[in-house]
Amino acid sequence: MSARIFGLGEPVVLLHGVGLDQAMWERQVPTLADRHRVITYDLLGHGRSADAQDGANLDDWVRQLEGLLRELKLERVSLVGFSFGGMIARRFAAKHAGMIDRLVLVSTVYDRSEEEQAEVLARLELVRREGPQAIIQAAISRWFSQDFIVENPDAIADFMRILKNNRQESFLSAYACFAKTKLGAFEGFVRPTLVMTGELDTGSTPAMAQKLAATIPGARTSIVPQGRHMMPVELAIEVNSILFEFLEAAGG
């Protein structure tokens, strides 16, 4: 596992999305590390982490996180999960509520409609037939605004490179888990929780965020104006402000 640690203070662990790696958080780390011990790592099957096996389920990624926290001797952390990372964070929090200080779910899928489920399953089948490269251009168009794509060619090239470099079988295992896993409501989880997504996110919609927050007692919802799926990159200033305020809030 390729974990990196920045700063000092209460620990915050950042979990990236499917097909990406820990570098997606580079715009959050400097802000959060000003007051926190920030930990990033490559999810199973991504970056420099071990391959994800065929048929891997969400608990395989949860066990990876459990192992990281044991290795770092951390008994209590705040978790910030993006998209697939948010699903992992939810499952971990449901199993280990006592280890959670604060929970942040960013652009996280919840209760897909039949049409939304059909769309993600169609992408999964396309990956099976043609490989991860078959969905890269469409992903970039969903994740970022056209203005950002035009004005930030280097950032877009970095994301395309990461997506192209995915190990095909590991990516397929992770994407299948992302596409097929359905998580229900939390049972008795009462830690401070923030659910945030972008106003224009078509994969993790504002309606999903509001429904998800409604299943968690006391959870806050934050809908970022004009935000698309990759708002931690495109709207980093806005996202960082929301994250920092929530992680520093009194109480909990």
N, C-alpha and C positions, 0 to 999 in steps of 0.2 A: 504494500500500500504506500502511496506517495503523499503523505500528509505534510502540510506546511503550517507553521504557527507564527503569528504576528502579534506584537503588542503584549500588554500586561493587563490584568484585571479579571473580572468575572468571565468565564469561558463562553464563547459563542461558536457553534459549529455550523458551517454553511454547506448545504447539500445541493449540488448542481442538477441540471436536467438531463434527460436521456439523450445520448449522442454527443454530449459536451464533455468538458472536464473542469477541474477546479479553477482554471483561468477565467471562467465566465464571471467570477466574483472580483476581478481585479479593480473594478471601480467602487466596490463596497469596502474592501479591506482597509484602505487608509483611513476612512472616516470612522469605522467601527473600532479599529485598533488603537485609536486615540484614547479609548477608555476601557477596552476589553481585550481579553486574550482570544484572538480570532483564529479558528482552526478550519482549514480547507483540506479536502482530500478528493482523490479520484474514486468515483463509485466503482463497484465491482463491474468488470467488463469494459471499463473506460480508462483512457489515459494510460498511466503506468500501473494500474491495479491488475490483479489476476483476471483471467477470462471468466465470463459468466457462462455457466454450463447450460446446455439445452434443457428447457423446462424449468429453469430457475424461477422461483417465486419471490414475492416481496420479502418474506422472512430471510432469504439469503442476503439481501441488502441490509436488513435490520441486524443480522448477525455480524456483518462487516462493521457496522457502526458500533455495536456492542464491543467488539474486539478492539476497536480504536480507542474507545473510552477507557477500557481496562488497561490498555497499553499506556495511556497517558495518565492513569490513576485519577480520573475525573468521576466524581460521584454525582454531580449535579451540573447541568449545562442548559443554556438556551439553544434551541434549534431553529435554524432558518432554512426551510426547504423550498426549492423552486421546482414547480411542475412535477416531474417524477420524483425529485428530491422531497417535495412536499408530501407525496404519498408515503415515502419511506419514513419521513418524520412523523406523520400521523400514526403509522403502525407502531413505530418505536414508542411514541408517547402513550398509546393505548396500553402497551405492555409494561412500560416503565414510568408511569406518571410521577413517581417519587423522585425520579432523576431529572425532571424538567423544571427549570426555573421559568422560562418563558418560551412560547411556541409561536413561530411566524410561518404562515403558509402563503407562499407567493405564487401566483399564477397556477394554482393547483386545481386539478380536475375533480369534480364531484358530481355524481348522479347524472351522467350523460343521458341525453334523450336518445331515442331509437335512431334518429337521423345522425346525431353526433357520434354515437357508437358505430354506426355503419361506416361513417367517414374514416374513423381511425382504423377500423378493421380493414378497410380497403387499402389504406396506406401500408398496413402490415403485409397484406398479400402482395402488394407491389414490391416491397422490400424482399420478400421471399423469392419472387420471380426474377428481379433485376438487380438486387443489392441496394445498399444504403444510398448510393449515388442517385438512384431514381427519384428520391423525394427531397433532395437537397434544395433545388431551386424553389420549389413550392414552399418548403419550410422557411427559407429566407424571406419570401414574400409575405408569409403569414406573420412571421415574428417581428419584422421591422416595417416602419413606414417607408413609403417610396422616397420621401425626402431624405431620410437617414441613409438609405441605400445609396443614393446618388452622392450625398455629401461626405460619406465616410467609407470610401472604397477599401481602405486598408483594414478597417474593422470587419467589414463584410468578408474580405479575403481571408482573414484569420478564422472566422467562423466556418467558412466553406472548407478551409484546409482541415480543421478539426473534424468536421463531419465526414469528409472524404477519407480521413485516416482511420476511421473506426474499423475495428476488426469485425468482419461481416457476421460471424456466428455469434459473437458476444453482443453485437448491436441488435441482432435479430432476437436474441433471448431477452434483452432488456426491453426492447420495443414491444415484444409480445406481452411481457408483464405489465408494461404501462398501458397497453391497449385493452387488456382483458381483465385486469384486477378491478374489482368493485368493492369499495370500502363503505361500510355502514356508519351509522352515527357513533360517536364516542359514548362509552358507558362510564359515567361518573367522573369524567375528566374536568377538573376545575382550576387548572393553572391558567395564568393570564395568556390569552391567545389573540393574535391578530391575523385576520385573513385579508389578503390584499390581491388585487388584480388590476388589469388595465381596462379602461372604459371600452377600448376597441379590440380586446382580446377575444378572438373567435373560438379558441380552444379551451380556455379557462375563463368563462364568461362572468360578467358581474352577477348574473342570476345564480350561477354556480357558487360564487363566493358568498353571496347572501344566504343561500340555502345551507352551505357548509357551516357558516358562522352560527346559524340558528340552531345547529345540533350541539354546540359547545357552550355551556353556561357562561355568560358574561363576555363572550368573544366579541371583539371589535371587527368591523369591516371597513376597509379603505379602498375606494375605487379611484385609481389615478387617472385624471383627465387626459384624454388622447393617448393613453398607454396601450401598447400592443404587448404581445407575449414576452418579448425580450426587453421589457421596460427596465430591468436592472442595468442594462447597457445603454439603451437609447435615452432613458429618463433617469439616469443615475442620481442626479442631484435631488430630484423629488423623492425617489425611492429611499435614498440614504437618509434624508430628513425624517421620513416616516419611521424607518427602522430605528434610527438613533433615538428618537423621541420615545418610542415604545419600549425599547430596551432599557432606557434610563428612567422610565416613569416610576414614581414612588408606589409602594405597595407590592403585593404578590409574595 
